[in-house]
Amino acid sequence: MADKQPQRPTTPPRPSSPPAPRPSAPTPQREEKSLPRVPLPPVKT
């Protein structure tokens, strides 16, 4: 009985972390389109 309890609570917290990185991906894409030339020059220098 003790084996089923520790395994179940440890699985839910893991999948809850991946959903966060998804919404953060669309944000950087919009910034690159609005200022594509700005981030490029500073990176090379």
PQR file of N, CA, C, O and H, with PARSE charges and radii, in Angstrom:
ATOM      1  N   MET A   1       0.832  -1.217   0.000 -0.4000 1.5000
ATOM      2  CA  MET A   1       0.000   0.000   0.000 -0.0000 2.0000
ATOM      3  C   MET A   1       0.866   1.267   0.000  0.5500 1.7000
ATOM      4  O   MET A   1       0.536   2.262  -0.645 -0.5500 1.4000
ATOM      5  N   ALA A   2       1.962   1.204   0.728 -0.4000 1.5000
ATOM      6  CA  ALA A   2       2.829   2.387   0.836 -0.0000 2.0000
ATOM      7  C   ALA A   2       3.516   2.666  -0.504  0.5500 1.7000
ATOM      8  O   ALA A   2       3.872   3.808  -0.794 -0.5500 1.4000
ATOM      9  H   ALA A   2       2.230   0.395   1.252  0.4000 1.0000
ATOM     10  N   ASP A   3       3.702   1.628  -1.315 -0.4000 1.5000
ATOM     11  CA  ASP A   3       4.386   1.812  -2.602 -0.0000 2.0000
ATOM     12  C   ASP A   3       3.519   2.628  -3.568  0.5500 1.7000
ATOM     13  O   ASP A   3       4.041   3.432  -4.340 -0.5500 1.4000
ATOM     14  H   ASP A   3       3.413   0.700  -1.079  0.4000 1.0000
ATOM     15  N   LYS A   4       2.209   2.423  -3.528 -0.4000 1.5000
ATOM     16  CA  LYS A   4       1.326   3.132  -4.473 -0.0000 2.0000
ATOM     17  C   LYS A   4       1.203   4.613  -4.096  0.5500 1.7000
ATOM     18  O   LYS A   4       1.068   5.460  -4.979 -0.5500 1.4000
ATOM     19  H   LYS A   4       1.785   1.770  -2.901  0.4000 1.0000
ATOM     20  N   GLN A   5       1.245   4.928  -2.831 -0.4000 1.5000
ATOM     21  CA  GLN A   5       1.069   6.328  -2.400 -0.0000 2.0000
ATOM     22  C   GLN A   5       2.256   7.214  -2.819  0.5500 1.7000
ATOM     23  O   GLN A   5       2.029   8.274  -3.403 -0.5500 1.4000
ATOM     24  H   GLN A   5       1.354   4.240  -2.113  0.4000 1.0000
ATOM     25  N   PRO A   6       3.490   6.828  -2.550 -0.5600 1.5000
ATOM     26  CA  PRO A   6       4.660   7.650  -2.890  0.2800 2.0000
ATOM     27  C   PRO A   6       4.859   7.786  -4.397  0.5500 1.7000
ATOM     28  O   PRO A   6       5.369   8.804  -4.865 -0.5500 1.4000
ATOM     29  N   GLN A   7       4.463   6.777  -5.151 -0.4000 1.5000
ATOM     30  CA  GLN A   7       4.660   6.829  -6.608 -0.0000 2.0000
ATOM     31  C   GLN A   7       3.667   7.787  -7.272  0.5500 1.7000
ATOM     32  O   GLN A   7       4.022   8.496  -8.213 -0.5500 1.4000
ATOM     33  H   GLN A   7       4.049   5.950  -4.771  0.4000 1.0000
ATOM     34  N   ARG A   8       2.435   7.807  -6.788 -0.4000 1.5000
ATOM     35  CA  ARG A   8       1.413   8.662  -7.419 -0.0000 2.0000
ATOM     36  C   ARG A   8       1.690  10.158  -7.196  0.5500 1.7000
ATOM     37  O   ARG A   8       1.634  10.928  -8.155 -0.5500 1.4000
ATOM     38  H   ARG A   8       2.146   7.231  -6.024  0.4000 1.0000
ATOM     39  N   PRO A   9       1.978  10.581  -5.990 -0.5600 1.5000
ATOM     40  CA  PRO A   9       2.229  12.008  -5.714  0.2800 2.0000
ATOM     41  C   PRO A   9       3.477  12.543  -6.419  0.5500 1.7000
ATOM     42  O   PRO A   9       3.574  13.744  -6.671 -0.5500 1.4000
ATOM     43  N   THR A  10       4.418  11.679  -6.734 -0.4000 1.5000
ATOM     44  CA  THR A  10       5.671  12.131  -7.365 -0.0000 2.0000
ATOM     45  C   THR A  10       5.466  12.341  -8.868  0.5500 1.7000
ATOM     46  O   THR A  10       6.207  13.109  -9.483 -0.5500 1.4000
ATOM     47  H   THR A  10       4.339  10.703  -6.530  0.4000 1.0000
ATOM     48  N   THR A  11       4.475  11.674  -9.471 -0.4000 1.5000
ATOM     49  CA  THR A  11       4.254  11.787 -10.918 -0.0000 2.0000
ATOM     50  C   THR A  11       3.535  13.089 -11.305  0.5500 1.7000
ATOM     51  O   THR A  11       3.931  13.711 -12.291 -0.5500 1.4000
ATOM     52  H   THR A  11       3.873  11.051  -8.972  0.4000 1.0000
ATOM     53  N   PRO A  12       2.507  13.527 -10.583 -0.5600 1.5000
ATOM     54  CA  PRO A  12       1.780  14.756 -10.950  0.2800 2.0000
ATOM     55  C   PRO A  12       2.645  16.017 -10.973  0.5500 1.7000
ATOM     56  O   PRO A  12       2.500  16.824 -11.891 -0.5500 1.4000
ATOM     57  N   PRO A  13       3.537  16.217 -10.003 -0.5600 1.5000
ATOM     58  CA  PRO A  13       4.380  17.422  -9.971  0.2800 2.0000
ATOM     59  C   PRO A  13       5.311  17.527 -11.182  0.5500 1.7000
ATOM     60  O   PRO A  13       5.694  18.629 -11.576 -0.5500 1.4000
ATOM     61  N   ARG A  14       5.668  16.413 -11.759 -0.4000 1.5000
ATOM     62  CA  ARG A  14       6.599  16.452 -12.914 -0.0000 2.0000
ATOM     63  C   ARG A  14       5.928  17.015 -14.173  0.5500 1.7000
ATOM     64  O   ARG A  14       6.487  17.913 -14.802 -0.5500 1.4000
ATOM     65  H   ARG A  14       5.357  15.518 -11.439  0.4000 1.0000
ATOM     66  N   PRO A  15       4.758  16.519 -14.555 -0.5600 1.5000
ATOM     67  CA  PRO A  15       4.069  16.999 -15.769  0.2800 2.0000
ATOM     68  C   PRO A  15       3.605  18.453 -15.654  0.5500 1.7000
ATOM     69  O   PRO A  15       3.316  19.094 -16.664 -0.5500 1.4000
ATOM     70  N   SER A  16       3.536  18.966 -14.440 -0.4000 1.5000
ATOM     71  CA  SER A  16       3.063  20.339 -14.230 -0.0000 2.0000
ATOM     72  C   SER A  16       4.149  21.352 -14.640  0.5500 1.7000
ATOM     73  O   SER A  16       3.835  22.520 -14.870 -0.5500 1.4000
ATOM     74  H   SER A  16       3.771  18.445 -13.619  0.4000 1.0000
ATOM     75  N   SER A  17       5.394  20.930 -14.733 -0.4000 1.5000
ATOM     76  CA  SER A  17       6.484  21.841 -15.090 -0.0000 2.0000
ATOM     77  C   SER A  17       6.578  22.070 -16.611  0.5500 1.7000
ATOM     78  O   SER A  17       6.859  23.197 -17.019 -0.5500 1.4000
ATOM     79  H   SER A  17       5.649  19.982 -14.546  0.4000 1.0000
ATOM     80  N   PRO A  18       6.360  21.070 -17.459 -0.5600 1.5000
ATOM     81  CA  PRO A  18       6.454  21.231 -18.919  0.2800 2.0000
ATOM     82  C   PRO A  18       5.484  22.258 -19.502  0.5500 1.7000
ATOM     83  O   PRO A  18       5.866  22.975 -20.427 -0.5500 1.4000
ATOM     84  N   PRO A  19       4.252  22.366 -19.007 -0.5600 1.5000
ATOM     85  CA  PRO A  19       3.285  23.329 -19.550  0.2800 2.0000
ATOM     86  C   PRO A  19       3.757  24.780 -19.446  0.5500 1.7000
ATOM     87  O   PRO A  19       3.327  25.629 -20.227 -0.5500 1.4000
ATOM     88  N   ALA A  20       4.625  25.063 -18.502 -0.4000 1.5000
ATOM     89  CA  ALA A  20       5.106  26.437 -18.312 -0.0000 2.0000
ATOM     90  C   ALA A  20       5.986  26.901 -19.482  0.5500 1.7000
ATOM     91  O   ALA A  20       5.780  28.007 -19.982 -0.5500 1.4000
ATOM     92  H   ALA A  20       4.974  24.374 -17.868  0.4000 1.0000
ATOM     93  N   PRO A  21       6.952  26.102 -19.933 -0.5600 1.5000
ATOM     94  CA  PRO A  21       7.848  26.490 -21.032  0.2800 2.0000
ATOM     95  C   PRO A  21       7.113  26.700 -22.349  0.5500 1.7000
ATOM     96  O   PRO A  21       7.620  27.391 -23.233 -0.5500 1.4000
ATOM     97  N   ARG A  22       5.938  26.122 -22.495 -0.4000 1.5000
ATOM     98  CA  ARG A  22       5.194  26.267 -23.762 -0.0000 2.0000
ATOM     99  C   ARG A  22       4.750  27.714 -24.008  0.5500 1.7000
ATOM    100  O   ARG A  22       5.011  28.252 -25.083 -0.5500 1.4000
ATOM    101  H   ARG A  22       5.526  25.560 -21.778  0.4000 1.0000
ATOM    102  N   PRO A  23       4.093  28.349 -23.047 -0.5600 1.5000
ATOM    103  CA  PRO A  23       3.639  29.735 -23.232  0.2800 2.0000
ATOM    104  C   PRO A  23       4.792  30.727 -23.371  0.5500 1.7000
ATOM    105  O   PRO A  23       4.623  31.795 -23.960 -0.5500 1.4000
ATOM    106  N   SER A  24       5.947  30.385 -22.840 -0.4000 1.5000
ATOM    107  CA  SER A  24       7.098  31.291 -22.878 -0.0000 2.0000
ATOM    108  C   SER A  24       7.758  31.269 -24.263  0.5500 1.7000
ATOM    109  O   SER A  24       8.504  32.189 -24.601 -0.5500 1.4000
ATOM    110  H   SER A  24       6.084  29.517 -22.362  0.4000 1.0000
ATOM    111  N   ALA A  25       7.497  30.240 -25.061 -0.4000 1.5000
ATOM    112  CA  ALA A  25       8.111  30.114 -26.390 -0.0000 2.0000
ATOM    113  C   ALA A  25       7.536  31.142 -27.371  0.5500 1.7000
ATOM    114  O   ALA A  25       8.300  31.760 -28.113 -0.5500 1.4000
ATOM    115  H   ALA A  25       6.891  29.493 -24.786  0.4000 1.0000
ATOM    116  N   PRO A  26       6.232  31.340 -27.397 -0.5600 1.5000
ATOM    117  CA  PRO A  26       5.608  32.299 -28.331  0.2800 2.0000
ATOM    118  C   PRO A  26       6.032  33.743 -28.070  0.5500 1.7000
ATOM    119  O   PRO A  26       5.983  34.573 -28.978 -0.5500 1.4000
ATOM    120  N   THR A  27       6.441  34.047 -26.862 -0.4000 1.5000
ATOM    121  CA  THR A  27       6.839  35.424 -26.533 -0.0000 2.0000
ATOM    122  C   THR A  27       8.149  35.821 -27.230  0.5500 1.7000
ATOM    123  O   THR A  27       8.210  36.903 -27.814 -0.5500 1.4000
ATOM    124  H   THR A  27       6.481  33.373 -26.124  0.4000 1.0000
ATOM    125  N   PRO A  28       9.186  34.997 -27.191 -0.5600 1.5000
ATOM    126  CA  PRO A  28      10.469  35.339 -27.818  0.2800 2.0000
ATOM    127  C   PRO A  28      10.354  35.430 -29.335  0.5500 1.7000
ATOM    128  O   PRO A  28      11.100  36.179 -29.965 -0.5500 1.4000
ATOM    129  N   GLN A  29       9.430  34.680 -29.927 -0.4000 1.5000
ATOM    130  CA  GLN A  29       9.269  34.698 -31.387 -0.0000 2.0000
ATOM    131  C   GLN A  29       8.757  36.064 -31.855  0.5500 1.7000
ATOM    132  O   GLN A  29       9.167  36.559 -32.905 -0.5500 1.4000
ATOM    133  H   GLN A  29       8.823  34.072 -29.415  0.4000 1.0000
ATOM    134  N   ARG A  30       7.868  36.663 -31.078 -0.4000 1.5000
ATOM    135  CA  ARG A  30       7.305  37.966 -31.459 -0.0000 2.0000
ATOM    136  C   ARG A  30       8.371  39.055 -31.358  0.5500 1.7000
ATOM    137  O   ARG A  30       8.399  39.978 -32.172 -0.5500 1.4000
ATOM    138  H   ARG A  30       7.535  36.261 -30.225  0.4000 1.0000
ATOM    139  N   GLU A  31       9.227  38.950 -30.378 -0.4000 1.5000
ATOM    140  CA  GLU A  31      10.278  39.965 -30.194 -0.0000 2.0000
ATOM    141  C   GLU A  31      11.285  39.908 -31.352  0.5500 1.7000
ATOM    142  O   GLU A  31      11.777  40.941 -31.808 -0.5500 1.4000
ATOM    143  H   GLU A  31       9.204  38.200 -29.717  0.4000 1.0000
ATOM    144  N   GLU A  32      11.581  38.701 -31.815 -0.4000 1.5000
ATOM    145  CA  GLU A  32      12.557  38.557 -32.905 -0.0000 2.0000
ATOM    146  C   GLU A  32      12.025  39.176 -34.200  0.5500 1.7000
ATOM    147  O   GLU A  32      12.790  39.749 -34.977 -0.5500 1.4000
ATOM    148  H   GLU A  32      11.182  37.862 -31.445  0.4000 1.0000
ATOM    149  N   LYS A  33      10.715  39.061 -34.430 -0.4000 1.5000
ATOM    150  CA  LYS A  33      10.126  39.600 -35.664 -0.0000 2.0000
ATOM    151  C   LYS A  33      10.075  41.131 -35.622  0.5500 1.7000
ATOM    152  O   LYS A  33      10.237  41.793 -36.647 -0.5500 1.4000
ATOM    153  H   LYS A  33      10.093  38.596 -33.800  0.4000 1.0000
ATOM    154  N   SER A  34       9.851  41.675 -34.449 -0.4000 1.5000
ATOM    155  CA  SER A  34       9.735  43.134 -34.320 -0.0000 2.0000
ATOM    156  C   SER A  34      11.131  43.793 -34.359  0.5500 1.7000
ATOM    157  O   SER A  34      11.292  44.888 -34.899 -0.5500 1.4000
ATOM    158  H   SER A  34       9.719  41.138 -33.616  0.4000 1.0000
ATOM    159  N   LEU A  35      12.126  43.113 -33.782 -0.4000 1.5000
ATOM    160  CA  LEU A  35      13.490  43.660 -33.768 -0.0000 2.0000
ATOM    161  C   LEU A  35      14.509  42.583 -34.179  0.5500 1.7000
ATOM    162  O   LEU A  35      15.344  42.174 -33.372 -0.5500 1.4000
ATOM    163  H   LEU A  35      11.994  42.224 -33.343  0.4000 1.0000
ATOM    164  N   PRO A  36      14.436  42.134 -35.423 -0.5600 1.5000
ATOM    165  CA  PRO A  36      15.332  41.055 -35.889  0.2800 2.0000
ATOM    166  C   PRO A  36      16.758  41.550 -36.106  0.5500 1.7000
ATOM    167  O   PRO A  36      17.706  40.776 -35.971 -0.5500 1.4000
ATOM    168  N   ARG A  37      16.923  42.831 -36.440 -0.4000 1.5000
ATOM    169  CA  ARG A  37      18.273  43.365 -36.716 -0.0000 2.0000
ATOM    170  C   ARG A  37      18.976  43.816 -35.435  0.5500 1.7000
ATOM    171  O   ARG A  37      20.205  43.841 -35.381 -0.5500 1.4000
ATOM    172  H   ARG A  37      16.153  43.459 -36.550  0.4000 1.0000
ATOM    173  N   VAL A  38      18.217  44.166 -34.422 -0.4000 1.5000
ATOM    174  CA  VAL A  38      18.824  44.652 -33.164 -0.0000 2.0000
ATOM    175  C   VAL A  38      19.600  43.545 -32.432  0.5500 1.7000
ATOM    176  O   VAL A  38      20.763  43.751 -32.085 -0.5500 1.4000
ATOM    177  H   VAL A  38      17.219  44.146 -34.466  0.4000 1.0000
ATOM    178  N   PRO A  39      18.985  42.377 -32.191 -0.5600 1.5000
ATOM    179  CA  PRO A  39      19.652  41.295 -31.446  0.2800 2.0000
ATOM    180  C   PRO A  39      20.804  40.672 -32.227  0.5500 1.7000
ATOM    181  O   PRO A  39      21.689  40.061 -31.628 -0.5500 1.4000
ATOM    182  N   LEU A  40      20.812  40.815 -33.549 -0.4000 1.5000
ATOM    183  CA  LEU A  40      21.862  40.188 -34.359 -0.0000 2.0000
ATOM    184  C   LEU A  40      23.210  40.911 -34.219  0.5500 1.7000
ATOM    185  O   LEU A  40      24.207  40.258 -33.914 -0.5500 1.4000
ATOM    186  H   LEU A  40      20.093  41.312 -34.035  0.4000 1.0000
ATOM    187  N   PRO A  41      23.278  42.232 -34.430 -0.5600 1.5000
ATOM    188  CA  PRO A  41      24.559  42.961 -34.348  0.2800 2.0000
ATOM    189  C   PRO A  41      25.248  42.839 -32.997  0.5500 1.7000
ATOM    190  O   PRO A  41      26.445  42.556 -32.958 -0.5500 1.4000
ATOM    191  N   PRO A  42      24.543  43.042 -31.888 -0.5600 1.5000
ATOM    192  CA  PRO A  42      25.156  42.962 -30.552  0.2800 2.0000
ATOM    193  C   PRO A  42      25.737  41.584 -30.259  0.5500 1.7000
ATOM    194  O   PRO A  42      26.706  41.462 -29.509 -0.5500 1.4000
ATOM    195  N   VAL A  43      25.150  40.552 -30.844 -0.4000 1.5000
ATOM    196  CA  VAL A  43      25.613  39.183 -30.572 -0.0000 2.0000
ATOM    197  C   VAL A  43      26.966  38.939 -31.246  0.5500 1.7000
ATOM    198  O   VAL A  43      27.836  38.277 -30.679 -0.5500 1.4000
ATOM    199  H   VAL A  43      24.363  40.651 -31.453  0.4000 1.0000
ATOM    200  N   LYS A  44      27.137  39.472 -32.445 -0.4000 1.5000
ATOM    201  CA  LYS A  44      28.402  39.249 -33.174 -0.0000 2.0000
ATOM    202  C   LYS A  44      29.547  40.021 -32.527  0.5500 1.7000
ATOM    203  O   LYS A  44      30.671  39.527 -32.435 -0.5500 1.4000
ATOM    204  H   LYS A  44      26.430  40.010 -32.905  0.4000 1.0000
ATOM    205  N   THR A  45      29.249  41.234 -32.082 -0.4000 1.5000
ATOM    206  CA  THR A  45      30.287  42.076 -31.496 -0.0000 2.0000
ATOM    207  C   THR A  45      30.651  41.528 -30.128  0.5500 1.7000
ATOM    208  O   THR A  45      31.512  42.086 -29.448 -0.5500 1.4000
ATOM    209  H   THR A  45      28.336  41.636 -32.157  0.4000 1.0000
TER
END
